[in-house]
């Protein structure tokens, strides 16, 4: 009995199944989006010295995969260079990025890994992310607005962090002069592809 025709048909079936699996896997990956840095921003605010101190991170990158029809599959990673925090006056920037606070020489990256995006209705979502600062990671949830128009998306959101959870400014005289809650505001514009 000649087994060559049987093996040939079996090989064709296996190849067809592998091709189908590859096509299904390719279709399952949400498309990548490119964040437009010039029209995006990451800012922070904290109560200090009797008033509000604000700053903006100027050096960061974001990798985003997002399917508007299936937002639950969204994943994003934002990596911020801690030394890029600019506040006014410049002396405040130096203090904030120095050893007592962000310690950017030892901990150059601040990282946010978006793990889930849950629809609340209309353009509103709840985001769940892991935030890593100074080697400490905490999971946070926060509301975001996400508007998609064709191949463009605009996300805005804000969340509060307790700086003590990350070992930021927890010792020395500055600890009593700076509020523990830090508010981070994010506005990202992105384009598909």
C-alpha positions as CSV (number, residue, x, y, z in Angstrom):
1,X,0.0,0.0,0.0
2,X,1.4,3.3,-1.1
3,X,1.4,5.8,1.8
4,X,2.8,8.8,-0.2
5,X,-0.6,10.1,-1.3
6,X,-1.9,9.9,2.3
7,X,1.1,11.7,3.6
8,X,0.8,14.3,1.0
9,X,-2.9,15.0,1.8
10,X,-2.0,15.0,5.6
11,X,0.9,17.5,4.9
12,X,-1.5,19.8,3.0
13,X,-4.1,19.7,5.8
14,X,-1.4,20.5,8.4
15,X,-0.1,23.3,6.2
16,X,-3.6,24.7,5.7
17,X,-4.3,24.5,9.5
18,X,-1.0,26.3,10.2
19,X,-1.9,29.0,7.7
20,X,-5.3,29.4,9.2
21,X,-3.8,29.7,12.7
22,X,-1.3,32.3,11.5
23,X,-4.0,34.4,9.9
24,X,-6.2,34.2,13.0
25,X,-3.3,35.2,15.2
26,X,-2.4,38.1,12.9
27,X,-6.0,39.3,13.0
28,X,-6.1,39.0,16.8
29,X,-3.2,41.5,17.3
30,X,-4.7,45.1,17.7
31,X,-3.1,47.6,15.4
32,X,-0.2,49.8,16.6
33,X,-0.7,53.5,17.0
34,X,2.0,56.2,16.9
35,X,1.8,58.9,19.6
36,X,2.2,62.4,18.3
37,X,4.7,63.9,20.8
38,X,4.2,67.5,19.7
39,X,0.5,67.5,20.5
40,X,0.8,65.3,23.6
41,X,1.8,66.0,27.2
42,X,2.5,64.4,30.6
43,X,2.2,66.8,33.5
44,X,2.3,66.7,37.3
45,X,1.1,68.9,40.1
46,X,1.7,68.8,43.9
47,X,0.9,71.1,46.8
48,X,4.1,72.5,48.2
49,X,5.3,75.5,50.1
50,X,1.7,76.8,50.5
51,X,0.8,76.7,46.8
52,X,0.6,74.4,43.8
53,X,3.8,73.4,42.0
54,X,3.4,72.1,38.4
55,X,5.7,70.5,36.0
56,X,5.9,68.8,32.6
57,X,7.9,65.8,31.5
58,X,9.7,66.6,28.3
59,X,11.3,63.3,27.4
60,X,9.2,60.1,27.1
61,X,8.0,57.5,24.6
62,X,4.8,55.5,24.3
63,X,4.1,52.2,22.6
64,X,0.3,51.7,22.0
65,X,-1.7,48.8,20.5
66,X,-5.4,49.6,20.3
67,X,-8.5,48.3,18.5
68,X,-11.4,50.8,18.7
69,X,-13.8,47.9,18.2
70,X,-12.3,45.9,21.1
71,X,-10.8,48.3,23.6
72,X,-10.3,45.5,26.2
73,X,-7.4,44.3,24.1
74,X,-5.6,47.7,24.4
75,X,-2.1,47.6,25.7
76,X,0.3,50.6,26.2
77,X,3.7,51.3,27.7
78,X,4.8,54.8,28.5
79,X,8.4,55.3,29.6
80,X,9.3,58.7,31.0
81,X,12.8,60.0,31.7
82,X,12.6,61.3,35.3
83,X,15.3,63.8,34.7
84,X,13.2,65.5,32.0
85,X,10.8,67.0,34.6
86,X,10.7,70.8,34.1
87,X,9.3,73.0,36.8
88,X,9.5,76.7,37.5
89,X,11.8,78.0,38.8
90,X,14.7,75.8,37.6
91,X,15.8,75.2,41.2
92,X,12.6,73.3,41.9
93,X,13.3,71.0,38.9
94,X,16.7,70.2,40.3
95,X,15.3,69.5,43.8
96,X,12.4,67.3,42.3
97,X,14.8,65.2,40.2
98,X,17.5,65.0,42.8
99,X,18.3,62.2,45.3
100,X,15.7,63.2,47.9
101,X,12.8,63.0,45.4
102,X,12.8,61.2,42.0
103,X,16.6,60.4,42.2
104,X,16.9,60.4,38.4
105,X,20.5,59.5,38.5
106,X,19.7,56.1,40.1
107,X,16.2,55.7,38.7
108,X,16.1,57.2,35.2
109,X,12.8,55.7,34.1
110,X,9.2,56.1,35.3
111,X,7.1,53.5,33.7
112,X,3.3,53.1,33.1
113,X,2.0,49.8,31.7
114,X,-1.6,49.9,30.7
115,X,-3.1,46.5,31.4
116,X,-6.8,47.1,30.8
117,X,-9.2,49.6,29.3
118,X,-12.8,49.0,30.3
119,X,-15.7,50.9,28.5
120,X,-18.0,53.0,30.7
121,X,-20.1,54.3,27.8
122,X,-19.7,56.9,25.1
123,X,-16.0,58.0,25.1
124,X,-15.4,57.2,28.8
125,X,-13.3,54.3,30.1
126,X,-11.6,53.0,33.2
127,X,-7.9,52.4,32.8
128,X,-5.9,50.0,34.9
129,X,-2.2,50.3,34.9
130,X,1.0,49.4,36.7
131,X,3.1,52.4,37.6
132,X,6.8,51.9,38.5
133,X,8.8,54.7,40.1
134,X,12.1,54.2,41.9
135,X,11.8,50.5,41.6
136,X,8.4,50.4,43.4
137,X,5.3,49.2,41.4
138,X,1.7,50.0,42.3
139,X,-1.5,49.2,40.3
140,X,-3.8,52.1,39.8
141,X,-7.2,52.6,38.2
142,X,-8.3,56.0,36.8
143,X,-10.9,57.4,34.4
144,X,-10.0,58.4,30.8
145,X,-11.8,60.0,27.9
146,X,-10.9,58.5,24.6
147,X,-12.2,59.9,21.3
148,X,-11.5,58.1,18.1
149,X,-12.1,59.7,14.7
150,X,-10.9,57.5,11.8
151,X,-7.2,56.9,12.2
152,X,-6.8,59.4,14.9
153,X,-7.3,59.0,18.7
154,X,-7.1,61.5,21.6
155,X,-6.9,60.3,25.2
156,X,-7.0,62.4,28.3
157,X,-6.9,61.3,31.9
158,X,-5.6,62.0,35.4
159,X,-4.6,60.0,38.4
160,X,-3.3,60.7,41.9
161,X,-0.3,58.9,43.5
162,X,0.9,59.0,47.1
163,X,4.6,59.8,46.7
164,X,5.4,57.9,49.9
165,X,4.3,54.7,48.2
166,X,7.3,55.1,45.9
167,X,9.8,56.4,48.4
168,X,9.7,60.0,47.0
169,X,10.8,62.7,49.5
170,X,10.0,60.6,52.6
171,X,12.8,61.8,54.7
172,X,14.4,65.2,55.6
173,X,12.9,68.6,56.0
174,X,11.2,68.7,52.6
175,X,8.8,65.9,53.5
176,X,6.8,68.2,55.7
177,X,6.7,71.0,53.1
178,X,5.5,68.9,50.1
179,X,2.0,67.3,49.9
180,X,1.9,63.5,49.6
181,X,-0.6,63.5,46.8
182,X,0.9,64.0,43.3
183,X,-1.6,64.4,40.4
184,X,-0.5,63.3,37.0
185,X,-2.3,64.5,33.9
186,X,-1.9,62.8,30.5
187,X,-3.1,64.0,27.1
188,X,-2.0,61.8,24.2
189,X,-2.8,62.1,20.6
190,X,-2.1,59.2,18.3
191,X,-2.4,58.0,14.8
192,X,-3.0,54.5,13.6
193,X,0.0,52.9,12.0
